[in-house]
Amino acid sequence: MGDLARIFKAYDVRGVVPDEFDEAAAEAVGAAFAEVTGAESCVVAHDMRESSVPLSRAFIRGAVSRGVHVIDAGLGSTDLLYYASGSLDLPGVMFTASHNPAQYNGMKMCHAGAVPVGTDTGLTAIRDRAAELLGTDLGEPTGSVVEKDLLQGYADHLRTLVDLSAIRPLKVVVDAGNAMGGYTVPAVFDGLPLELTPLFFELDGTFPNHEANPLEPDNIRDLQKAVLETGADIGLAFDGDADRCWVVDERGESVSPSVITALVAVRELAKHPGSTIIHNLITSLAVPEIVTEHGGKPERTRVGHSFIKAEMARTGAVFGGEHSAHYYFRDFWFADSGMLAALHVLAALGEQDGPLSELLSSYSRYHASGEINSTVPDQGAALGAVRRVFADRGTFDELDGLTVTGSGWWFNLRASNTEPLLRLNAEAAEQSTMTAIRDEVLAVVRGDAK
């Protein structure tokens, strides 16, 4: 399989350019994508990375060699690509490496209607066929290419999904991280009663200010500082392809994605009473509690967008949220959109007079550790040691890794799919309990237990 096996992941393609991923590979994948999906037409978009234009053009050459009519949407966020795939009912490909450093690039693919292409839904077949085509003459182009600007249609569509008519004027700081939020935010926010302070809106795939990964605390320092300096009501940070959104309140405090999940869930349940809400198993226990209190049906899944999207489709869930700040909407073809989540938060804040911290206080009920990674050569042995230590202290659940639930606390310990890491998330009603459980598990995992 050569290098292609290295860059094809569980539900996307990602690698270092050009060592692992180059134009020849992109062209072969374009032809393979056309053959495997059987598409007569598809839509392609790309982020602001320096390698994205040549890679996307190579993919288009490959697709056109198989007779496909390609709509080239040009610059876009990943959720703009999902909008294109959903509204045009076409398969789509987004060229992005999301929050990865500048030397990376990749592809996110979907079937018509923004249905994800993953290992079990075509990605393996595309990889195998691309490996066969790599380095061969793909022949003359028999398809066609047309450029189409979809930004305004995307912005207009999002604003039909959230009622912003009653919001008060708000001061908002947005950190785009020199990435795609700098392209989409002005179009989506245009005409709203928002006083916008933009940070790093200049598109620059070298990320000169900080990486476009708001999950890392260092990457939201500028946002937190600007919120306090400007007296803003809220701060928003988007990742590289702007499909994730991180929220900072008026105090400059980071807001847990579990809190945002609960807030948006309540809003969606108000519109769709009794609906199912999806949450992954390391989301705060407050989420299923609040969903149930508001008449909804919480559904727990494994970590990862392929599992979330599959469960949303199976259950018809109206909304789903993850600890990683991915938010999924039935009204958006079950796809994730950081911008749509941001609009929900702005609407909720703007419909009442209090500060964001006060609005969100009722959605935050527990103390969480956040995700803590430990490098562990033998993950199985470490998990076994934790099982023995906690054997008589709680109930065990192995939906995804090991979840142990005790009186007023729980933790989940799961292995990384790609690295020799164990990831710990712990939560408790009391800060001291959470700290004690966290430290005890880490001591066992890292071999420090007495």
Backbone torsions as a table, in degrees:
resi	resn	phi	psi	omega
1	MET	NA	-19.4	178.0
2	GLY	64.9	-148.8	-174.7
3	ASP	-67.4	-23.9	-176.9
4	LEU	-61.0	-34.5	179.4
5	ALA	-63.3	-27.6	-178.8
6	ARG	-77.5	-30.6	-173.7
7	ILE	-96.9	-14.8	176.4
8	PHE	-85.1	114.7	-179.0
9	LYS	-98.9	-164.2	-176.2
10	ALA	-65.6	-36.8	-179.1
11	TYR	-144.5	20.1	172.3
12	ASP	-161.5	-176.1	177.4
13	VAL	-120.0	133.8	-178.2
14	ARG	-157.2	134.9	178.3
15	GLY	-170.4	171.2	178.9
16	VAL	-76.6	134.2	178.9
17	VAL	-100.1	131.7	-0.7
18	PRO	-98.1	4.7	-172.1
19	ASP	-60.5	-42.3	-177.8
20	GLU	-106.4	-28.3	-173.3
21	PHE	-137.6	115.7	-178.4
22	ASP	-133.5	-176.3	-175.9
23	GLU	-65.8	-34.5	177.8
24	ALA	-62.1	-42.0	177.4
25	ALA	-65.3	-43.7	-179.6
26	ALA	-61.5	-38.9	-179.8
27	GLU	-66.5	-43.1	178.0
28	ALA	-63.4	-39.6	178.6
29	VAL	-66.1	-36.9	177.4
30	GLY	-59.5	-45.1	177.9
31	ALA	-66.3	-42.2	179.8
32	ALA	-65.2	-40.6	177.7
33	PHE	-58.2	-44.6	179.7
34	ALA	-62.0	-44.1	-177.4
35	GLU	-68.6	-46.4	-174.9
36	VAL	-69.0	-42.0	-179.4
37	THR	-79.0	-21.5	-176.9
38	GLY	67.3	21.0	-174.2
39	ALA	-74.2	137.9	171.3
40	GLU	-83.5	-27.5	179.0
41	SER	-139.9	155.9	173.1
42	CYS	-153.2	167.1	179.9
43	VAL	-122.3	139.4	-176.3
44	VAL	-128.8	137.1	174.8
45	ALA	-136.9	166.5	-179.2
46	HIS	-147.9	157.6	177.0
47	ASP	-89.5	-164.8	-169.2
48	MET	-93.1	5.4	-179.7
49	ARG	-63.8	148.2	-176.9
50	GLU	-60.6	-30.7	-178.4
51	SER	-86.6	-6.8	-171.6
52	SER	-70.1	-39.5	-179.8
53	VAL	-65.0	-52.4	179.7
54	PRO	-62.4	-36.0	178.8
55	LEU	-68.4	-42.9	-179.8
56	SER	-66.8	-36.9	178.1
57	ARG	-66.6	-36.8	177.0
58	ALA	-64.9	-43.3	176.6
59	PHE	-58.4	-44.7	-179.6
60	ILE	-61.4	-40.7	176.9
61	ARG	-58.2	-42.9	179.0
62	GLY	-64.4	-43.0	179.8
63	ALA	-66.2	-42.4	-179.4
64	VAL	-65.8	-28.6	176.8
65	SER	-65.3	-15.7	178.3
66	ARG	-106.5	15.7	173.9
67	GLY	84.3	12.8	-176.7
68	VAL	-82.0	140.8	170.6
69	HIS	-88.8	116.4	-174.8
70	VAL	-105.4	128.5	170.1
71	ILE	-95.7	112.8	-179.4
72	ASP	-92.8	104.4	-177.8
73	ALA	-82.3	-8.3	179.6
74	GLY	68.5	-141.4	-179.3
75	LEU	-61.3	140.4	176.7
76	GLY	-173.2	162.6	170.3
77	SER	-86.4	167.3	178.3
78	THR	-64.5	-37.6	179.3
79	ASP	-73.4	-21.3	170.2
80	LEU	-66.7	-38.9	176.6
81	LEU	-64.2	-40.0	176.7
82	TYR	-63.5	-40.6	175.3
83	TYR	-58.4	-45.1	-180.0
84	ALA	-61.7	-46.7	-179.8
85	SER	-63.2	-40.1	-179.1
86	GLY	-72.6	-48.2	-175.4
87	SER	-72.3	-32.2	179.6
88	LEU	-92.6	-8.8	-177.7
89	ASP	55.4	50.5	-178.7
90	LEU	-130.6	151.2	169.2
91	PRO	-60.8	152.9	-177.5
92	GLY	-142.6	156.7	177.3
93	VAL	-137.2	129.1	177.0
94	MET	-111.3	125.8	176.3
95	PHE	-92.1	111.2	-178.8
96	THR	-166.6	154.9	168.0
97	ALA	-116.1	22.9	175.0
98	SER	53.7	-118.3	-174.7
99	HIS	-93.3	1.8	-178.0
100	ASN	-67.5	159.4	-179.2
101	PRO	-61.4	170.8	-168.6
102	ALA	-60.0	-31.4	-175.2
103	GLN	-75.0	-6.8	-179.7
104	TYR	-94.5	155.1	164.6
105	ASN	-152.6	172.7	-177.3
106	GLY	-174.5	-169.4	-178.7
107	MET	-137.9	136.9	167.1
108	LYS	-112.3	125.5	-174.9
109	MET	-115.6	149.9	174.7
110	CYS	-144.3	152.3	171.0
111	HIS	-77.3	174.2	176.2
112	ALA	-53.7	143.8	-178.2
113	GLY	77.4	19.7	177.4
114	ALA	62.7	24.3	176.4
115	VAL	-75.2	124.8	-172.4
116	PRO	-65.2	144.9	170.9
117	VAL	-97.4	113.3	178.9
118	GLY	-125.4	-172.1	-176.2
119	THR	-52.7	-42.2	-175.7
120	ASP	-92.9	0.4	-176.2
121	THR	-126.7	32.2	172.4
122	GLY	123.7	-19.8	-173.5
123	LEU	-67.3	-39.3	178.7
124	THR	-64.9	-42.2	178.9
125	ALA	-64.4	-39.0	177.4
126	ILE	-64.0	-44.4	178.1
127	ARG	-58.1	-49.0	-176.7
128	ASP	-64.0	-42.9	-179.7
129	ARG	-69.5	-38.8	178.4
130	ALA	-62.3	-37.8	178.1
131	ALA	-62.2	-36.4	177.6
132	GLU	-69.3	-34.6	-175.8
133	LEU	-85.0	-21.0	-174.5
134	LEU	-58.5	125.6	178.5
135	GLY	85.6	-0.2	178.2
136	THR	-97.9	164.7	175.7
137	ASP	-79.9	115.8	-177.3
138	LEU	-81.5	-6.9	177.2
139	GLY	88.3	-178.6	-177.0
140	GLU	-76.5	149.5	177.6
141	PRO	-68.9	130.8	176.5
142	THR	-118.2	-1.5	175.8
143	GLY	-99.2	-156.3	-177.3
144	SER	-151.4	165.0	179.7
145	VAL	-132.2	135.2	173.3
146	VAL	-133.7	135.5	178.1
147	GLU	-86.5	139.9	-178.3
148	LYS	-145.9	124.2	179.0
149	ASP	-85.8	116.0	-175.8
150	LEU	-109.2	5.2	-173.6
151	LEU	-61.3	-47.6	-177.0
152	GLN	-67.4	-39.0	176.8
153	GLY	-61.9	-40.0	177.0
154	TYR	-62.1	-48.8	-178.6
155	ALA	-62.3	-44.7	-179.9
156	ASP	-62.5	-41.1	-178.5
157	HIS	-64.4	-45.4	180.0
158	LEU	-58.1	-37.6	-176.6
159	ARG	-77.7	-7.0	169.4
160	THR	-83.2	-15.3	-174.4
161	LEU	-93.9	-13.8	179.4
162	VAL	-133.0	127.5	179.8
163	ASP	-81.1	109.0	-178.9
164	LEU	-108.2	11.8	-172.2
165	SER	-70.2	-23.4	-173.5
166	ALA	-104.5	10.6	-174.6
167	ILE	-81.1	147.1	175.9
168	ARG	-81.3	164.7	175.7
169	PRO	-59.8	135.7	-178.6
170	LEU	-130.7	144.9	172.3
171	LYS	-96.5	120.9	-172.3
172	VAL	-126.8	130.8	170.5
173	VAL	-104.9	131.5	177.0
174	VAL	-123.8	125.8	174.1
175	ASP	-102.7	110.6	-179.1
176	ALA	-91.7	-8.5	177.2
177	GLY	61.3	29.6	-176.6
178	ASN	61.1	22.9	-175.1
179	ALA	-119.3	-161.5	-164.0
180	MET	-68.9	-17.8	173.1
181	GLY	-60.8	-29.0	177.0
182	GLY	-66.4	-19.8	178.4
183	TYR	-93.1	-39.0	-173.3
184	THR	-90.5	-33.7	-176.2
185	VAL	-58.5	-47.7	-179.2
186	PRO	-57.9	-37.3	-179.7
187	ALA	-70.9	-41.6	-177.4
188	VAL	-72.8	-38.0	-176.2
189	PHE	-83.5	-11.7	-175.3
190	ASP	-55.9	127.1	177.3
191	GLY	88.5	-9.0	177.5
192	LEU	-82.8	154.2	-178.3
193	PRO	-77.7	61.1	-176.3
194	LEU	-120.4	127.7	171.8
195	GLU	-90.9	103.7	-170.1
196	LEU	-94.5	128.1	168.6
197	THR	-106.7	107.4	-177.1
198	PRO	-88.7	134.5	173.0
199	LEU	-115.4	123.4	172.2
200	PHE	56.8	52.2	177.9
201	PHE	-85.1	-11.9	179.7
202	GLU	-69.5	124.0	-177.9
203	LEU	-69.7	121.0	-177.9
204	ASP	-154.8	103.8	-175.9
205	GLY	-70.5	0.8	173.6
206	THR	-90.7	-5.1	178.2
207	PHE	50.8	65.4	-172.6
208	PRO	-69.7	-18.5	-176.1
209	ASN	-100.1	-46.7	173.7
210	HIS	-168.4	162.1	176.9
211	GLU	-63.1	147.9	-179.3
212	ALA	-87.6	61.8	179.7
213	ASN	-135.8	90.8	-173.5
214	PRO	-71.5	-7.1	176.2
215	LEU	-70.4	-22.7	177.1
216	GLU	-85.2	121.1	-174.8
217	PRO	-52.9	-35.7	-179.0
218	ASP	-62.5	-26.6	-175.6
219	ASN	-81.7	-6.0	176.5
220	ILE	-112.7	8.9	179.7
221	ARG	-60.6	-43.2	-179.5
222	ASP	-63.0	-39.3	178.7
223	LEU	-64.3	-47.5	-178.8
224	GLN	-60.3	-43.0	179.1
225	LYS	-63.1	-43.6	-177.7
226	ALA	-68.4	-35.8	176.8
227	VAL	-59.6	-45.1	-179.3
228	LEU	-69.5	-41.1	-177.3
229	GLU	-67.8	-34.1	-177.2
230	THR	-94.5	-6.1	-175.7
231	GLY	65.1	36.1	-176.1
232	ALA	-71.2	156.6	176.5
233	ASP	-80.8	-24.6	-174.1
234	ILE	-163.5	151.8	172.0
235	GLY	-124.3	141.3	179.7
236	LEU	-127.3	138.4	175.6
237	ALA	-129.3	134.9	179.1
238	PHE	-112.0	152.2	177.0
239	ASP	-85.0	-173.2	-169.8
240	GLY	-56.7	-42.7	-179.4
241	ASP	-103.6	10.2	172.0
242	ALA	59.0	28.9	172.8
243	ASP	-95.2	-5.3	175.5
244	ARG	-120.6	146.9	179.5
245	CYS	-132.7	132.5	176.8
246	TRP	-112.0	141.5	-174.4
247	VAL	-115.6	139.3	174.8
248	VAL	-123.8	134.8	-177.7
249	ASP	-85.2	-177.6	-173.1
250	GLU	-68.0	-13.7	177.4
251	ARG	-90.4	-0.9	-174.7
252	GLY	81.8	11.5	-178.5
253	GLU	-87.5	137.7	177.6
254	SER	-70.0	139.0	-178.5
255	VAL	-105.6	128.3	-180.0
256	SER	-62.6	137.2	174.2
257	PRO	-58.9	-24.5	175.3
258	SER	-63.7	-37.7	178.0
259	VAL	-66.0	-42.8	177.9
260	ILE	-65.2	-39.9	177.1
261	THR	-58.3	-45.1	-179.9
262	ALA	-64.5	-44.0	179.9
263	LEU	-60.0	-50.3	-177.5
264	VAL	-67.5	-36.1	177.9
265	ALA	-58.9	-44.5	179.5
266	VAL	-62.5	-40.3	178.9
267	ARG	-65.7	-41.9	-179.9
268	GLU	-70.2	-34.1	176.9
269	LEU	-68.3	-29.6	176.3
270	ALA	-65.1	-34.4	178.0
271	LYS	-83.0	-31.7	-174.9
272	HIS	-131.1	74.8	-174.8
273	PRO	-56.5	141.1	175.1
274	GLY	79.1	5.0	-175.2
275	SER	-74.6	165.1	175.9
276	THR	-85.5	139.8	175.0
277	ILE	-121.3	128.6	-179.7
278	ILE	-94.5	137.7	172.0
279	HIS	-143.4	145.6	177.8
280	ASN	-81.7	168.7	-167.4
281	LEU	-74.9	-6.2	174.7
282	ILE	-108.3	10.6	169.4
283	THR	-71.7	152.4	-178.4
284	SER	-55.7	144.8	175.0
285	LEU	-59.2	-21.8	178.3
286	ALA	-61.4	-30.5	-175.7
287	VAL	-63.8	-55.8	178.0
288	PRO	-63.7	-31.7	177.0
289	GLU	-62.2	-48.6	-177.0
290	ILE	-68.1	-39.9	177.1
291	VAL	-58.7	-46.2	-179.8
292	THR	-63.9	-42.6	179.8
293	GLU	-61.7	-26.7	-179.9
294	HIS	-101.0	20.4	171.8
295	GLY	81.3	9.1	179.6
296	GLY	-92.5	174.6	179.6
297	LYS	-116.1	104.2	179.3
298	PRO	-74.0	139.9	179.1
299	GLU	-129.2	124.5	-174.1
300	ARG	-96.8	135.1	-178.8
301	THR	-131.4	171.6	170.4
302	ARG	-67.8	165.9	176.9
303	VAL	-75.9	138.9	176.0
304	GLY	124.0	137.9	-172.1
305	HIS	-66.7	-27.2	179.0
306	SER	-65.5	-36.6	178.8
307	PHE	-72.4	-42.2	178.8
308	ILE	-59.8	-49.4	-176.5
309	LYS	-65.6	-38.3	178.6
310	ALA	-64.1	-43.0	179.1
311	GLU	-69.0	-35.5	177.2
312	MET	-63.4	-43.2	178.9
313	ALA	-65.7	-40.8	-177.5
314	ARG	-66.6	-40.2	-174.2
315	THR	-96.3	-12.6	-173.8
316	GLY	70.7	25.2	-177.3
317	ALA	-57.1	144.1	-178.0
318	VAL	-81.8	-23.4	-174.5
319	PHE	-159.2	151.5	174.4
320	GLY	-145.3	146.0	180.0
321	GLY	-136.7	151.3	178.9
322	GLU	-128.2	158.4	177.2
323	HIS	-63.0	-19.0	-176.6
324	SER	-86.6	8.0	179.7
325	ALA	71.7	28.2	166.8
326	HIS	-95.7	133.4	-179.1
327	TYR	-131.0	131.2	-170.3
328	TYR	-118.1	140.0	-172.6
329	PHE	-130.9	128.2	176.2
330	ARG	-59.1	-38.2	-178.5
331	ASP	-73.0	-5.2	178.6
332	PHE	-118.7	44.9	178.0
333	TRP	58.3	34.3	-179.6
334	PHE	60.7	13.9	-177.4
335	ALA	-93.7	168.7	-178.6
336	ASP	-95.5	144.3	179.2
337	SER	-148.8	112.0	174.9
338	GLY	-65.2	-34.9	-178.4
339	MET	-67.6	-40.0	179.4
340	LEU	-65.8	-38.9	175.0
341	ALA	-62.5	-41.6	178.9
342	ALA	-60.6	-41.9	179.3
343	LEU	-63.5	-37.5	176.9
344	HIS	-62.3	-43.8	-179.5
345	VAL	-66.5	-42.1	177.7
346	LEU	-62.5	-40.0	178.8
347	ALA	-64.6	-45.6	-179.1
348	ALA	-62.9	-42.0	179.2
349	LEU	-66.8	-44.1	-174.5
350	GLY	-75.8	-14.6	179.7
351	GLU	-84.5	-6.3	178.3
352	GLN	-136.5	171.6	-169.8
353	ASP	-98.1	-13.4	-175.0
354	GLY	-79.4	168.2	177.3
355	PRO	-72.9	162.6	-176.3
356	LEU	-61.6	-40.4	-178.6
357	SER	-59.9	-38.6	179.0
358	GLU	-70.0	-41.7	178.9
359	LEU	-59.4	-39.5	-173.2
360	LEU	-89.2	-8.2	-172.9
361	SER	-59.5	-35.1	-177.4
362	SER	-75.5	-12.5	179.7
363	TYR	-94.6	-3.4	-178.8
364	SER	-114.2	108.4	-171.8
365	ARG	-118.7	-15.2	-172.0
366	TYR	-131.7	168.2	178.1
367	HIS	-106.1	124.3	-174.8
368	ALA	-116.4	151.1	-179.6
369	SER	-82.7	-20.8	-165.1
370	GLY	73.6	172.1	-176.6
371	GLU	-83.2	126.3	-177.8
372	ILE	-119.6	123.0	-178.3
373	ASN	-97.6	140.1	174.7
374	SER	-128.5	129.6	175.8
375	THR	-77.5	119.0	-173.4
376	VAL	-134.0	113.7	-178.6
377	PRO	-61.3	-40.8	-179.5
378	ASP	-116.4	91.7	-175.8
379	GLN	-64.5	-40.3	-179.0
380	GLY	-61.1	-42.2	179.5
381	ALA	-65.0	-41.1	179.6
382	ALA	-65.1	-43.1	177.9
383	LEU	-62.8	-39.1	178.2
384	GLY	-63.2	-39.8	178.4
385	ALA	-63.4	-40.9	178.4
386	VAL	-65.2	-40.4	177.8
387	ARG	-57.8	-43.8	-178.3
388	ARG	-66.1	-42.3	-177.8
389	VAL	-64.6	-37.2	-175.9
390	PHE	-102.4	15.7	-172.4
391	ALA	-54.8	-37.8	-174.5
392	ASP	-110.8	17.7	-171.4
393	ARG	-115.9	0.1	180.0
394	GLY	-177.5	-179.8	177.1
395	THR	-91.7	146.6	-177.8
396	PHE	-106.0	144.5	179.3
397	ASP	-144.4	129.8	-176.4
398	GLU	-120.1	36.6	175.3
399	LEU	-58.6	-40.9	-179.8
400	ASP	-152.5	100.6	-171.9
401	GLY	71.6	-144.2	-179.5
402	LEU	-121.0	121.4	172.4
403	THR	-111.7	126.8	177.4
404	VAL	-117.5	128.0	-178.7
405	THR	-119.7	123.4	177.6
406	GLY	-116.7	-161.5	-178.8
407	SER	-81.2	105.0	178.2
408	GLY	81.6	12.0	178.8
409	TRP	-155.1	161.6	169.9
410	TRP	-155.9	158.4	170.3
411	PHE	-145.9	154.0	174.7
412	ASN	-124.5	135.3	178.1
413	LEU	-128.1	117.4	-177.1
414	ARG	-137.0	153.4	-177.4
415	ALA	-86.4	144.9	171.0
416	SER	-70.1	145.1	177.9
417	ASN	-77.6	-19.9	-170.4
418	THR	-122.3	-12.6	-175.4
419	GLU	-135.7	158.8	178.8
420	PRO	-77.4	59.5	-175.4
421	LEU	-121.2	147.2	163.6
422	LEU	-111.6	134.6	-178.0
423	ARG	-108.0	125.2	-179.0
424	LEU	-109.6	133.3	167.7
425	ASN	-129.0	128.6	179.6
426	ALA	-130.1	149.4	-179.9
427	GLU	-149.2	146.6	177.8
428	ALA	-153.8	161.9	178.3
429	ALA	-69.1	-30.6	180.0
430	GLU	-114.0	140.1	179.2
431	GLN	-58.2	-42.9	-177.2
432	SER	-64.7	-36.9	178.1
433	THR	-66.8	-44.9	179.1
434	MET	-59.9	-44.8	-179.3
435	THR	-61.0	-42.7	-178.8
436	ALA	-65.8	-45.3	179.4
437	ILE	-64.1	-46.1	179.1
438	ARG	-56.2	-50.2	-175.3
439	ASP	-67.6	-34.3	-180.0
440	GLU	-68.5	-43.4	179.6
441	VAL	-65.1	-44.1	-179.9
442	LEU	-62.1	-37.7	179.5
443	ALA	-63.4	-40.0	177.8
444	VAL	-67.6	-47.8	-177.4
445	VAL	-61.2	-40.9	-175.1
446	ARG	-92.7	4.7	175.1
447	GLY	78.1	19.7	-178.1
448	ASP	-99.7	0.6	-175.6
449	ALA	-67.1	140.9	-179.9
450	LYS	-85.9	NA	NA
